Amino acid sequence: MKLVTAFQTFNPAEAQLIRSRLEAAGFQAHVAHELSALSMEGYSMSNGGVLVQVPDDQVEDARALIHSAEDSPE
């Protein structure tokens, strides 16, 4: 299973929220680089931020779910 980035942010809390939404919808979501965002100022930017990743065969559906949540009014 190859993991692919479905969402990228510099906010660990936002990454966990997206992971939680994906898991609730049945995706196998993982957060990568979360500790680097908390440990050193600026390091998160140099490594590409905090990544929410899913298996490559789920990435298109996961991105669609993420974008549909962004487009809906709260």
Secondary structure, DSSP 4 states (H G I P E B T S, - for coil): --EEEEEEES-HHHHHHHHHHHHHTT---EEESHHHHHHSTTHHHHTT-EEEEEETTTHHHHHHHHHHHHHS--
